[in-house]
């Protein structure tokens, strides 16, 4: 199965805790930009839009979330 590419502004969720940054599995963030192959800057914000964490995460630490129906090939 081909891994889905992650684009800027994609909504993602953590697949693992990042305790040193106070983040837990399932927290939702937004990809800001790719930093290197398979590494992305992700911003985490509260419901008022205030950023509480921005960090580099590997593709394996993330799952892309979808708001619309996704067609399966």
PDB file of N, CA, C, O and CB in Angstrom:
ATOM      1  N   UNK A   1       0.834  -1.185   0.000  1.00  0.00           N
ATOM      2  CA  UNK A   1       0.000   0.000   0.000  1.00  0.00           C
ATOM      3  C   UNK A   1       0.876   1.244   0.000  1.00  0.00           C
ATOM      4  O   UNK A   1       1.778   1.367   0.828  1.00  0.00           O
ATOM      5  CB  UNK A   1      -0.947   0.000   1.209  1.00  0.00           C
ATOM      6  N   UNK A   2       0.620   2.158  -0.913  1.00  0.00           N
ATOM      7  CA  UNK A   2       1.394   3.388  -1.015  1.00  0.00           C
ATOM      8  C   UNK A   2       0.993   4.347   0.095  1.00  0.00           C
ATOM      9  O   UNK A   2      -0.193   4.544   0.359  1.00  0.00           O
ATOM     10  CB  UNK A   2       1.199   4.045  -2.394  1.00  0.00           C
ATOM     11  N   UNK A   3       1.999   4.947   0.749  1.00  0.00           N
ATOM     12  CA  UNK A   3       1.730   5.892   1.812  1.00  0.00           C
ATOM     13  C   UNK A   3       1.220   7.203   1.232  1.00  0.00           C
ATOM     14  O   UNK A   3       1.780   7.720   0.266  1.00  0.00           O
ATOM     15  CB  UNK A   3       2.986   6.127   2.654  1.00  0.00           C
ATOM     16  N   UNK A   4       0.175   7.731   1.812  1.00  0.00           N
ATOM     17  CA  UNK A   4      -0.404   8.992   1.370  1.00  0.00           C
ATOM     18  C   UNK A   4       0.590  10.131   1.604  1.00  0.00           C
ATOM     19  O   UNK A   4       1.220  10.199   2.660  1.00  0.00           O
ATOM     20  CB  UNK A   4      -1.737   9.269   2.108  1.00  0.00           C
ATOM     21  N   UNK A   5       0.731  11.020   0.629  1.00  0.00           N
ATOM     22  CA  UNK A   5       1.619  12.158   0.821  1.00  0.00           C
ATOM     23  C   UNK A   5       0.930  13.176   1.722  1.00  0.00           C
ATOM     24  O   UNK A   5      -0.298  13.267   1.748  1.00  0.00           O
ATOM     25  CB  UNK A   5       2.013  12.798  -0.541  1.00  0.00           C
ATOM     26  N   UNK A   6       1.721  13.928   2.449  1.00  0.00           N
ATOM     27  CA  UNK A   6       1.176  14.947   3.340  1.00  0.00           C
ATOM     28  C   UNK A   6       1.517  16.307   2.746  1.00  0.00           C
ATOM     29  O   UNK A   6       2.679  16.602   2.467  1.00  0.00           O
ATOM     30  CB  UNK A   6       1.740  14.803   4.803  1.00  0.00           C
ATOM     31  N   UNK A   7       0.506  17.117   2.559  1.00  0.00           N
ATOM     32  CA  UNK A   7       0.671  18.441   1.957  1.00  0.00           C
ATOM     33  C   UNK A   7       0.516  19.525   3.015  1.00  0.00           C
ATOM     34  O   UNK A   7      -0.096  19.290   4.056  1.00  0.00           O
ATOM     35  CB  UNK A   7      -0.349  18.653   0.820  1.00  0.00           C
ATOM     36  N   UNK A   8       1.073  20.730   2.755  1.00  0.00           N
ATOM     37  CA  UNK A   8       0.857  21.841   3.682  1.00  0.00           C
ATOM     38  C   UNK A   8      -0.637  22.072   3.903  1.00  0.00           C
ATOM     39  O   UNK A   8      -1.447  21.924   2.988  1.00  0.00           O
ATOM     40  CB  UNK A   8       1.523  23.126   3.150  1.00  0.00           C
ATOM     41  N   UNK A   9      -0.980  22.433   5.125  1.00  0.00           N
ATOM     42  CA  UNK A   9      -2.345  22.703   5.594  1.00  0.00           C
ATOM     43  C   UNK A   9      -3.163  21.439   5.832  1.00  0.00           C
ATOM     44  O   UNK A   9      -4.342  21.529   6.176  1.00  0.00           O
ATOM     45  CB  UNK A   9      -3.060  23.575   4.597  1.00  0.00           C
ATOM     46  N   UNK A  10      -2.559  20.252   5.654  1.00  0.00           N
ATOM     47  CA  UNK A  10      -3.264  19.013   5.972  1.00  0.00           C
ATOM     48  C   UNK A  10      -3.525  18.963   7.477  1.00  0.00           C
ATOM     49  O   UNK A  10      -2.682  19.368   8.277  1.00  0.00           O
ATOM     50  CB  UNK A  10      -2.445  17.766   5.506  1.00  0.00           C
ATOM     51  N   UNK A  11      -4.691  18.466   7.846  1.00  0.00           N
ATOM     52  CA  UNK A  11      -5.034  18.267   9.252  1.00  0.00           C
ATOM     53  C   UNK A  11      -4.579  16.852   9.613  1.00  0.00           C
ATOM     54  O   UNK A  11      -4.928  15.880   8.944  1.00  0.00           O
ATOM     55  CB  UNK A  11      -6.593  18.474   9.519  1.00  0.00           C
ATOM     56  N   UNK A  12      -3.796  16.763  10.681  1.00  0.00           N
ATOM     57  CA  UNK A  12      -3.210  15.490  11.078  1.00  0.00           C
ATOM     58  C   UNK A  12      -3.448  15.241  12.565  1.00  0.00           C
ATOM     59  O   UNK A  12      -3.750  16.164  13.321  1.00  0.00           O
ATOM     60  CB  UNK A  12      -1.704  15.465  10.760  1.00  0.00           C
ATOM     61  N   UNK A  13      -3.307  13.989  12.970  1.00  0.00           N
ATOM     62  CA  UNK A  13      -3.377  13.631  14.386  1.00  0.00           C
ATOM     63  C   UNK A  13      -2.132  12.842  14.755  1.00  0.00           C
ATOM     64  O   UNK A  13      -1.575  12.116  13.931  1.00  0.00           O
ATOM     65  CB  UNK A  13      -4.664  12.812  14.700  1.00  0.00           C
ATOM     66  N   UNK A  14      -1.706  12.991  15.990  1.00  0.00           N
ATOM     67  CA  UNK A  14      -0.541  12.259  16.482  1.00  0.00           C
ATOM     68  C   UNK A  14      -0.871  10.786  16.684  1.00  0.00           C
ATOM     69  O   UNK A  14      -1.946  10.446  17.177  1.00  0.00           O
ATOM     70  CB  UNK A  14      -0.037  12.871  17.793  1.00  0.00           C
ATOM     71  N   UNK A  15       0.044   9.928  16.306  1.00  0.00           N
ATOM     72  CA  UNK A  15      -0.102   8.492  16.523  1.00  0.00           C
ATOM     73  C   UNK A  15       0.612   8.024  17.786  1.00  0.00           C
ATOM     74  O   UNK A  15       0.507   6.861  18.175  1.00  0.00           O
ATOM     75  CB  UNK A  15       0.426   7.731  15.326  1.00  0.00           C
ATOM     76  N   UNK A  16       1.341   8.942  18.424  1.00  0.00           N
ATOM     77  CA  UNK A  16       2.065   8.590  19.647  1.00  0.00           C
ATOM     78  C   UNK A  16       2.201   9.820  20.528  1.00  0.00           C
ATOM     79  O   UNK A  16       2.118  10.951  20.049  1.00  0.00           O
ATOM     80  CB  UNK A  16       3.460   8.001  19.318  1.00  0.00           C
ATOM     81  N   UNK A  17       2.409   9.594  21.812  1.00  0.00           N
ATOM     82  CA  UNK A  17       2.636  10.695  22.743  1.00  0.00           C
ATOM     83  C   UNK A  17       3.983  11.354  22.460  1.00  0.00           C
ATOM     84  O   UNK A  17       4.934  10.699  22.033  1.00  0.00           O
ATOM     85  CB  UNK A  17       2.575  10.195  24.203  1.00  0.00           C
ATOM     86  N   UNK A  18       4.045  12.662  22.706  1.00  0.00           N
ATOM     87  CA  UNK A  18       5.307  13.404  22.672  1.00  0.00           C
ATOM     88  C   UNK A  18       5.380  14.141  24.019  1.00  0.00           C
ATOM     89  O   UNK A  18       5.166  15.352  24.085  1.00  0.00           O
ATOM     90  CB  UNK A  18       5.386  14.419  21.414  1.00  0.00           C
ATOM     91  N   UNK A  19       5.685  13.394  25.089  1.00  0.00           N
ATOM     92  CA  UNK A  19       5.589  13.943  26.444  1.00  0.00           C
ATOM     93  C   UNK A  19       6.471  15.155  26.704  1.00  0.00           C
ATOM     94  O   UNK A  19       6.102  16.033  27.484  1.00  0.00           O
ATOM     95  CB  UNK A  19       5.932  12.888  27.423  1.00  0.00           C
ATOM     96  N   UNK A  20       7.633  15.213  26.058  1.00  0.00           N
ATOM     97  CA  UNK A  20       8.525  16.359  26.291  1.00  0.00           C
ATOM     98  C   UNK A  20       7.932  17.667  25.779  1.00  0.00           C
ATOM     99  O   UNK A  20       8.414  18.743  26.134  1.00  0.00           O
ATOM    100  CB  UNK A  20       9.872  16.117  25.622  1.00  0.00           C
ATOM    101  N   UNK A  21       6.885  17.589  24.946  1.00  0.00           N
ATOM    102  CA  UNK A  21       6.199  18.785  24.444  1.00  0.00           C
ATOM    103  C   UNK A  21       4.764  18.881  24.976  1.00  0.00           C
ATOM    104  O   UNK A  21       4.009  19.768  24.577  1.00  0.00           O
ATOM    105  CB  UNK A  21       6.187  18.779  22.909  1.00  0.00           C
ATOM    106  N   UNK A  22       4.392  17.964  25.878  1.00  0.00           N
ATOM    107  CA  UNK A  22       3.057  17.981  26.466  1.00  0.00           C
ATOM    108  C   UNK A  22       1.962  17.556  25.498  1.00  0.00           C
ATOM    109  O   UNK A  22       0.809  17.962  25.648  1.00  0.00           O
ATOM    110  CB  UNK A  22       2.755  19.349  26.982  1.00  0.00           C
ATOM    111  N   UNK A  23       2.314  16.735  24.496  1.00  0.00           N
ATOM    112  CA  UNK A  23       1.350  16.288  23.492  1.00  0.00           C
ATOM    113  C   UNK A  23       1.039  14.811  23.673  1.00  0.00           C
ATOM    114  O   UNK A  23       1.907  14.013  24.026  1.00  0.00           O
ATOM    115  CB  UNK A  23       1.882  16.548  22.075  1.00  0.00           C
ATOM    116  N   UNK A  24      -0.233  14.461  23.420  1.00  0.00           N
ATOM    117  CA  UNK A  24      -0.666  13.080  23.574  1.00  0.00           C
ATOM    118  C   UNK A  24      -1.201  12.523  22.266  1.00  0.00           C
ATOM    119  O   UNK A  24      -1.659  13.264  21.396  1.00  0.00           O
ATOM    120  CB  UNK A  24      -1.725  12.975  24.659  1.00  0.00           C
ATOM    121  N   UNK A  25      -1.135  11.218  22.146  1.00  0.00           N
ATOM    122  CA  UNK A  25      -1.694  10.524  20.984  1.00  0.00           C
ATOM    123  C   UNK A  25      -3.117  11.031  20.735  1.00  0.00           C
ATOM    124  O   UNK A  25      -3.910  11.156  21.668  1.00  0.00           O
ATOM    125  CB  UNK A  25      -1.685   8.972  21.199  1.00  0.00           C
ATOM    126  N   UNK A  26      -3.433  11.323  19.466  1.00  0.00           N
ATOM    127  CA  UNK A  26      -4.769  11.780  19.097  1.00  0.00           C
ATOM    128  C   UNK A  26      -4.918  13.284  18.995  1.00  0.00           C
ATOM    129  O   UNK A  26      -5.901  13.765  18.432  1.00  0.00           O
ATOM    130  CB  UNK A  26      -5.744  11.274  20.074  1.00  0.00           C
ATOM    131  N   UNK A  27      -3.960  14.045  19.528  1.00  0.00           N
ATOM    132  CA  UNK A  27      -4.079  15.493  19.401  1.00  0.00           C
ATOM    133  C   UNK A  27      -3.967  15.892  17.935  1.00  0.00           C
ATOM    134  O   UNK A  27      -3.203  15.304  17.170  1.00  0.00           O
ATOM    135  CB  UNK A  27      -3.000  16.210  20.244  1.00  0.00           C
ATOM    136  N   UNK A  28      -4.740  16.898  17.564  1.00  0.00           N
ATOM    137  CA  UNK A  28      -4.874  17.310  16.170  1.00  0.00           C
ATOM    138  C   UNK A  28      -4.053  18.567  15.912  1.00  0.00           C
ATOM    139  O   UNK A  28      -4.058  19.507  16.707  1.00  0.00           O
ATOM    140  CB  UNK A  28      -6.353  17.550  15.813  1.00  0.00           C
ATOM    141  N   UNK A  29      -3.344  18.563  14.775  1.00  0.00           N
ATOM    142  CA  UNK A  29      -2.544  19.712  14.367  1.00  0.00           C
ATOM    143  C   UNK A  29      -2.669  19.954  12.876  1.00  0.00           C
ATOM    144  O   UNK A  29      -3.382  19.238  12.172  1.00  0.00           O
ATOM    145  CB  UNK A  29      -1.081  19.510  14.745  1.00  0.00           C
ATOM    146  N   UNK A  30      -1.966  20.974  12.406  1.00  0.00           N
ATOM    147  CA  UNK A  30      -1.969  21.345  10.994  1.00  0.00           C
ATOM    148  C   UNK A  30      -0.537  21.369  10.486  1.00  0.00           C
ATOM    149  O   UNK A  30       0.346  21.944  11.123  1.00  0.00           O
ATOM    150  CB  UNK A  30      -2.654  22.722  10.777  1.00  0.00           C
ATOM    151  N   UNK A  31      -0.309  20.745   9.338  1.00  0.00           N
ATOM    152  CA  UNK A  31       1.020  20.760   8.727  1.00  0.00           C
ATOM    153  C   UNK A  31       1.296  22.168   8.208  1.00  0.00           C
ATOM    154  O   UNK A  31       0.503  22.726   7.449  1.00  0.00           O
ATOM    155  CB  UNK A  31       1.128  19.704   7.573  1.00  0.00           C
ATOM    156  N   UNK A  32       2.422  22.734   8.621  1.00  0.00           N
ATOM    157  CA  UNK A  32       2.816  24.066   8.182  1.00  0.00           C
ATOM    158  C   UNK A  32       3.631  23.962   6.899  1.00  0.00           C
ATOM    159  O   UNK A  32       3.370  24.668   5.925  1.00  0.00           O
ATOM    160  CB  UNK A  32       3.622  24.793   9.282  1.00  0.00           C
ATOM    161  N   UNK A  33       4.633  23.063   6.912  1.00  0.00           N
ATOM    162  CA  UNK A  33       5.476  22.878   5.729  1.00  0.00           C
ATOM    163  C   UNK A  33       6.313  21.618   5.869  1.00  0.00           C
ATOM    164  O   UNK A  33       6.590  21.164   6.980  1.00  0.00           O
ATOM    165  CB  UNK A  33       6.387  24.101   5.509  1.00  0.00           C
ATOM    166  N   UNK A  34       6.715  21.055   4.730  1.00  0.00           N
ATOM    167  CA  UNK A  34       7.660  19.940   4.786  1.00  0.00           C
ATOM    168  C   UNK A  34       9.048  20.494   5.115  1.00  0.00           C
ATOM    169  O   UNK A  34       9.438  21.543   4.604  1.00  0.00           O
ATOM    170  CB  UNK A  34       7.679  19.144   3.433  1.00  0.00           C
ATOM    171  N   UNK A  35       9.784  19.791   5.962  1.00  0.00           N
ATOM    172  CA  UNK A  35      11.129  20.242   6.340  1.00  0.00           C
ATOM    173  C   UNK A  35      12.205  19.424   5.644  1.00  0.00           C
ATOM    174  O   UNK A  35      13.266  19.941   5.296  1.00  0.00           O
ATOM    175  CB  UNK A  35      11.314  20.157   7.855  1.00  0.00           C
ATOM    176  N   UNK A  36      11.925  18.165   5.448  1.00  0.00           N
ATOM    177  CA  UNK A  36      12.842  17.233   4.786  1.00  0.00           C
ATOM    178  C   UNK A  36      11.979  16.070   4.317  1.00  0.00           C
ATOM    179  O   UNK A  36      10.779  16.030   4.589  1.00  0.00           O
ATOM    180  CB  UNK A  36      14.023  16.748   5.755  1.00  0.00           C
ATOM    181  N   UNK A  37      12.583  15.140   3.623  1.00  0.00           N
ATOM    182  CA  UNK A  37      11.818  13.986   3.153  1.00  0.00           C
ATOM    183  C   UNK A  37      11.235  13.239   4.360  1.00  0.00           C
ATOM    184  O   UNK A  37      11.976  12.725   5.198  1.00  0.00           O
ATOM    185  CB  UNK A  37      12.713  13.036   2.292  1.00  0.00           C
ATOM    186  N   UNK A  38       9.902  13.186   4.438  1.00  0.00           N
ATOM    187  CA  UNK A  38       9.230  12.474   5.519  1.00  0.00           C
ATOM    188  C   UNK A  38       9.191  13.186   6.849  1.00  0.00           C
ATOM    189  O   UNK A  38       8.825  12.582   7.858  1.00  0.00           O
ATOM    190  CB  UNK A  38       9.871  11.188   5.709  1.00  0.00           C
ATOM    191  N   UNK A  39       9.563  14.467   6.880  1.00  0.00           N
ATOM    192  CA  UNK A  39       9.545  15.258   8.121  1.00  0.00           C
ATOM    193  C   UNK A  39       8.768  16.545   7.866  1.00  0.00           C
ATOM    194  O   UNK A  39       8.974  17.222   6.858  1.00  0.00           O
ATOM    195  CB  UNK A  39      11.003  15.576   8.620  1.00  0.00           C
ATOM    196  N   UNK A  40       7.865  16.874   8.803  1.00  0.00           N
ATOM    197  CA  UNK A  40       6.977  18.021   8.611  1.00  0.00           C
ATOM    198  C   UNK A  40       6.910  18.880   9.860  1.00  0.00           C
ATOM    199  O   UNK A  40       6.943  18.370  10.980  1.00  0.00           O
ATOM    200  CB  UNK A  40       5.578  17.554   8.226  1.00  0.00           C
ATOM    201  N   UNK A  41       6.814  20.196   9.658  1.00  0.00           N
ATOM    202  CA  UNK A  41       6.547  21.099  10.772  1.00  0.00           C
ATOM    203  C   UNK A  41       5.036  21.094  10.993  1.00  0.00           C
ATOM    204  O   UNK A  41       4.263  21.368  10.075  1.00  0.00           O
ATOM    205  CB  UNK A  41       7.093  22.560  10.490  1.00  0.00           C
ATOM    206  N   UNK A  42       4.623  20.777  12.228  1.00  0.00           N
ATOM    207  CA  UNK A  42       3.204  20.691  12.560  1.00  0.00           C
ATOM    208  C   UNK A  42       2.906  21.654  13.694  1.00  0.00           C
ATOM    209  O   UNK A  42       3.634  21.715  14.685  1.00  0.00           O
ATOM    210  CB  UNK A  42       2.802  19.240  12.946  1.00  0.00           C
ATOM    211  N   UNK A  43       1.822  22.407  13.534  1.00  0.00           N
ATOM    212  CA  UNK A  43       1.391  23.382  14.533  1.00  0.00           C
ATOM    213  C   UNK A  43       0.147  22.858  15.239  1.00  0.00           C
ATOM    214  O   UNK A  43      -0.789  22.380  14.599  1.00  0.00           O
ATOM    215  CB  UNK A  43       1.113  24.766  13.880  1.00  0.00           C
ATOM    216  N   UNK A  44       0.151  22.954  16.565  1.00  0.00           N
ATOM    217  CA  UNK A  44      -0.992  22.550  17.381  1.00  0.00           C
ATOM    218  C   UNK A  44      -1.573  23.806  18.018  1.00  0.00           C
ATOM    219  O   UNK A  44      -0.849  24.586  18.636  1.00  0.00           O
ATOM    220  CB  UNK A  44      -0.581  21.493  18.473  1.00  0.00           C
ATOM    221  N   UNK A  45      -2.885  24.000  17.865  1.00  0.00           N
ATOM    222  CA  UNK A  45      -3.558  25.202  18.362  1.00  0.00           C
ATOM    223  C   UNK A  45      -4.784  24.819  19.166  1.00  0.00           C
ATOM    224  O   UNK A  45      -5.356  23.745  18.981  1.00  0.00           O
ATOM    225  CB  UNK A  45      -3.952  26.131  17.201  1.00  0.00           C
ATOM    226  N   UNK A  46      -5.187  25.731  20.079  1.00  0.00           N
ATOM    227  CA  UNK A  46      -6.397  25.491  20.860  1.00  0.00           C
ATOM    228  C   UNK A  46      -7.627  25.951  20.069  1.00  0.00           C
ATOM    229  O   UNK A  46      -7.499  26.395  18.928  1.00  0.00           O
ATOM    230  CB  UNK A  46      -6.322  26.225  22.228  1.00  0.00           C
ATOM    231  N   UNK A  47      -8.798  25.845  20.663  1.00  0.00           N
ATOM    232  CA  UNK A  47     -10.042  26.200  19.971  1.00  0.00           C
ATOM    233  C   UNK A  47     -10.162  27.682  19.651  1.00  0.00           C
ATOM    234  O   UNK A  47     -10.993  28.069  18.829  1.00  0.00           O
ATOM    235  CB  UNK A  47     -11.215  25.783  20.801  1.00  0.00           C
ATOM    236  N   UNK A  48      -9.350  28.515  20.284  1.00  0.00           N
ATOM    237  CA  UNK A  48      -9.341  29.947  19.987  1.00  0.00           C
ATOM    238  C   UNK A  48      -8.268  30.304  18.955  1.00  0.00           C
ATOM    239  O   UNK A  48      -8.077  31.479  18.642  1.00  0.00           O
ATOM    240  CB  UNK A  48      -9.116  30.749  21.271  1.00  0.00           C
ATOM    241  N   UNK A  49      -7.572  29.303  18.428  1.00  0.00           N
ATOM    242  CA  UNK A  49      -6.555  29.535  17.414  1.00  0.00           C
ATOM    243  C   UNK A  49      -5.193  29.900  17.949  1.00  0.00           C
ATOM    244  O   UNK A  49      -4.312  30.276  17.176  1.00  0.00           O
ATOM    245  CB  UNK A  49      -7.002  30.590  16.516  1.00  0.00           C
ATOM    246  N   UNK A  50      -4.992  29.800  19.267  1.00  0.00           N
ATOM    247  CA  UNK A  50      -3.689  30.113  19.862  1.00  0.00           C
ATOM    248  C   UNK A  50      -2.780  28.894  19.773  1.00  0.00           C
ATOM    249  O   UNK A  50      -3.131  27.809  20.238  1.00  0.00           O
ATOM    250  CB  UNK A  50      -3.846  30.566  21.340  1.00  0.00           C
ATOM    251  N   UNK A  51      -1.626  29.081  19.179  1.00  0.00           N
ATOM    252  CA  UNK A  51      -0.659  27.986  19.034  1.00  0.00           C
ATOM    253  C   UNK A  51      -0.052  27.651  20.391  1.00  0.00           C
ATOM    254  O   UNK A  51       0.408  28.536  21.113  1.00  0.00           O
ATOM    255  CB  UNK A  51       0.455  28.361  18.020  1.00  0.00           C
ATOM    256  N   UNK A  52      -0.055  26.357  20.730  1.00  0.00           N
ATOM    257  CA  UNK A  52       0.579  25.936  21.979  1.00  0.00           C
ATOM    258  C   UNK A  52       1.779  25.029  21.734  1.00  0.00           C
ATOM    259  O   UNK A  52       2.523  24.732  22.669  1.00  0.00           O
ATOM    260  CB  UNK A  52      -0.430  25.224  22.863  1.00  0.00           C
ATOM    261  N   UNK A  53       1.984  24.582  20.492  1.00  0.00           N
ATOM    262  CA  UNK A  53       3.172  23.791  20.170  1.00  0.00           C
ATOM    263  C   UNK A  53       3.385  23.787  18.661  1.00  0.00           C
ATOM    264  O   UNK A  53       2.435  23.691  17.885  1.00  0.00           O
ATOM    265  CB  UNK A  53       3.036  22.339  20.709  1.00  0.00           C
ATOM    266  N   UNK A  54       4.636  23.892  18.264  1.00  0.00           N
ATOM    267  CA  UNK A  54       5.046  23.739  16.869  1.00  0.00           C
ATOM    268  C   UNK A  54       6.310  22.895  16.894  1.00  0.00           C
ATOM    269  O   UNK A  54       7.277  23.233  17.577  1.00  0.00           O
ATOM    270  CB  UNK A  54       5.285  25.143  16.152  1.00  0.00           C
ATOM    271  N   UNK A  55       6.302  21.801  16.151  1.00  0.00           N
ATOM    272  CA  UNK A  55       7.479  20.941  16.153  1.00  0.00           C
ATOM    273  C   UNK A  55       7.571  20.112  14.890  1.00  0.00           C
ATOM    274  O   UNK A  55       6.597  19.948  14.155  1.00  0.00           O
ATOM    275  CB  UNK A  55       7.464  20.035  17.360  1.00  0.00           C
ATOM    276  N   UNK A  56       8.762  19.593  14.656  1.00  0.00           N
ATOM    277  CA  UNK A  56       9.020  18.713  13.511  1.00  0.00           C
ATOM    278  C   UNK A  56       8.622  17.297  13.898  1.00  0.00           C
ATOM    279  O   UNK A  56       9.005  16.794  14.954  1.00  0.00           O
ATOM    280  CB  UNK A  56      10.525  18.772  13.069  1.00  0.00           C
ATOM    281  N   UNK A  57       7.842  16.660  13.020  1.00  0.00           N
ATOM    282  CA  UNK A  57       7.402  15.288  13.256  1.00  0.00           C
ATOM    283  C   UNK A  57       7.636  14.447  12.016  1.00  0.00           C
ATOM    284  O   UNK A  57       7.548  14.939  10.891  1.00  0.00           O
ATOM    285  CB  UNK A  57       5.919  15.250  13.659  1.00  0.00           C
ATOM    286  N   UNK A  58       7.935  13.166  12.233  1.00  0.00           N
ATOM    287  CA  UNK A  58       8.124  12.226  11.133  1.00  0.00           C
ATOM    288  C   UNK A  58       6.778  11.727  10.626  1.00  0.00           C
ATOM    289  O   UNK A  58       5.800  11.704  11.373  1.00  0.00           O
ATOM    290  CB  UNK A  58       9.001  11.042  11.575  1.00  0.00           C
ATOM    291  N   UNK A  59       6.725  11.336   9.380  1.00  0.00           N
ATOM    292  CA  UNK A  59       5.520  10.817   8.745  1.00  0.00           C
ATOM    293  C   UNK A  59       4.908   9.685   9.569  1.00  0.00           C
ATOM    294  O   UNK A  59       3.686   9.588   9.680  1.00  0.00           O
ATOM    295  CB  UNK A  59       5.835  10.329   7.328  1.00  0.00           C
ATOM    296  N   UNK A  60       5.749   8.836  10.144  1.00  0.00           N
ATOM    297  CA  UNK A  60       5.282   7.686  10.914  1.00  0.00           C
ATOM    298  C   UNK A  60       4.566   8.078  12.204  1.00  0.00           C
ATOM    299  O   UNK A  60       3.870   7.257  12.803  1.00  0.00           O
ATOM    300  CB  UNK A  60       6.444   6.792  11.241  1.00  0.00           C
ATOM    301  N   UNK A  61       4.732   9.324  12.633  1.00  0.00           N
ATOM    302  CA  UNK A  61       4.093   9.801  13.861  1.00  0.00           C
ATOM    303  C   UNK A  61       2.715  10.407  13.609  1.00  0.00           C
ATOM    304  O   UNK A  61       2.034  10.811  14.552  1.00  0.00           O
ATOM    305  CB  UNK A  61       4.979  10.826  14.537  1.00  0.00           C
ATOM    306  N   UNK A  62       2.299  10.471  12.339  1.00  0.00           N
ATOM    307  CA  UNK A  62       1.086  11.200  11.973  1.00  0.00           C
ATOM    308  C   UNK A  62       0.103  10.361  11.171  1.00  0.00           C
ATOM    309  O   UNK A  62       0.486   9.413  10.485  1.00  0.00           O
ATOM    310  CB  UNK A  62       1.448  12.425  11.190  1.00  0.00           C
ATOM    311  N   UNK A  63      -1.163  10.726  11.270  1.00  0.00           N
ATOM    312  CA  UNK A  63      -2.188  10.207  10.378  1.00  0.00           C
ATOM    313  C   UNK A  63      -2.952  11.417   9.838  1.00  0.00           C
ATOM    314  O   UNK A  63      -3.317  12.322  10.589  1.00  0.00           O
ATOM    315  CB  UNK A  63      -3.150   9.184  11.117  1.00  0.00           C
ATOM    316  N   UNK A  64      -3.185  11.418   8.533  1.00  0.00           N
ATOM    317  CA  UNK A  64      -3.927  12.514   7.898  1.00  0.00           C
ATOM    318  C   UNK A  64      -5.412  12.304   8.167  1.00  0.00           C
ATOM    319  O   UNK A  64      -5.930  11.200   7.997  1.00  0.00           O
ATOM    320  CB  UNK A  64      -3.639  12.582   6.352  1.00  0.00           C
ATOM    321  N   UNK A  65      -6.098  13.369   8.588  1.00  0.00           N
ATOM    322  CA  UNK A  65      -7.532  13.325   8.838  1.00  0.00           C
ATOM    323  C   UNK A  65      -8.266  13.899   7.637  1.00  0.00           C
ATOM    324  O   UNK A  65      -7.754  14.776   6.942  1.00  0.00           O
ATOM    325  CB  UNK A  65      -7.896  14.100  10.128  1.00  0.00           C
ATOM    326  N   UNK A  66      -9.461  13.400   7.404  1.00  0.00           N
ATOM    327  CA  UNK A  66     -10.251  13.826   6.235  1.00  0.00           C
ATOM    328  C   UNK A  66     -11.632  14.295   6.679  1.00  0.00           C
ATOM    329  O   UNK A  66     -12.274  13.654   7.511  1.00  0.00           O
ATOM    330  CB  UNK A  66     -10.383  12.671   5.204  1.00  0.00           C
ATOM    331  N   UNK A  67     -12.082  15.407   6.124  1.00  0.00           N
ATOM    332  CA  UNK A  67     -13.422  15.925   6.424  1.00  0.00           C
ATOM    333  C   UNK A  67     -14.421  15.475   5.352  1.00  0.00           C
ATOM    334  O   UNK A  67     -15.621  15.397   5.616  1.00  0.00           O
ATOM    335  CB  UNK A  67     -13.400  17.473   6.521  1.00  0.00           C
ATOM    336  N   UNK A  68     -13.939  15.188   4.176  1.00  0.00           N
ATOM    337  CA  UNK A  68     -14.799  14.791   3.058  1.00  0.00           C
ATOM    338  C   UNK A  68     -14.652  13.298   2.804  1.00  0.00           C
ATOM    339  O   UNK A  68     -13.712  12.658   3.276  1.00  0.00           O
ATOM    340  CB  UNK A  68     -14.453  15.595   1.778  1.00  0.00           C
ATOM    341  N   UNK A  69     -15.594  12.763   2.054  1.00  0.00           N
ATOM    342  CA  UNK A  69     -15.537  11.363   1.670  1.00  0.00           C
ATOM    343  C   UNK A  69     -14.289  11.122   0.808  1.00  0.00           C
ATOM    344  O   UNK A  69     -13.972  11.918  -0.076  1.00  0.00           O
ATOM    345  CB  UNK A  69     -16.829  10.949   0.907  1.00  0.00           C
ATOM    346  N   UNK A  70     -13.603  10.037   1.073  1.00  0.00           N
ATOM    347  CA  UNK A  70     -12.393   9.698   0.337  1.00  0.00           C
ATOM    348  C   UNK A  70     -12.682   8.461  -0.504  1.00  0.00           C
ATOM    349  O   UNK A  70     -13.146   7.447   0.020  1.00  0.00           O
ATOM    350  CB  UNK A  70     -11.184   9.458   1.303  1.00  0.00           C
ATOM    351  N   UNK A  71     -12.414   8.538  -1.792  1.00  0.00           N
ATOM    352  CA  UNK A  71     -12.627   7.385  -2.660  1.00  0.00           C
ATOM    353  C   UNK A  71     -11.467   6.412  -2.495  1.00  0.00           C
ATOM    354  O   UNK A  71     -10.301   6.808  -2.495  1.00  0.00           O
ATOM    355  CB  UNK A  71     -12.772   7.822  -4.144  1.00  0.00           C
ATOM    356  N   UNK A  72     -11.801   5.148  -2.354  1.00  0.00           N
ATOM    357  CA  UNK A  72     -10.797   4.102  -2.217  1.00  0.00           C
ATOM    358  C   UNK A  72     -10.634   3.432  -3.571  1.00  0.00           C
ATOM    359  O   UNK A  72     -11.610   3.017  -4.196  1.00  0.00           O
ATOM    360  CB  UNK A  72     -11.193   3.066  -1.114  1.00  0.00           C
ATOM    361  N   UNK A  73      -9.392   3.333  -4.012  1.00  0.00           N
ATOM    362  CA  UNK A  73      -9.123   2.740  -5.336  1.00  0.00           C
ATOM    363  C   UNK A  73      -9.275   1.252  -5.323  1.00  0.00           C
ATOM    364  O   UNK A  73      -9.085   0.603  -6.352  1.00  0.00           O
ATOM    365  CB  UNK A  73      -7.736   3.094  -5.809  1.00  0.00           C
TER     366      UNK A  73
END
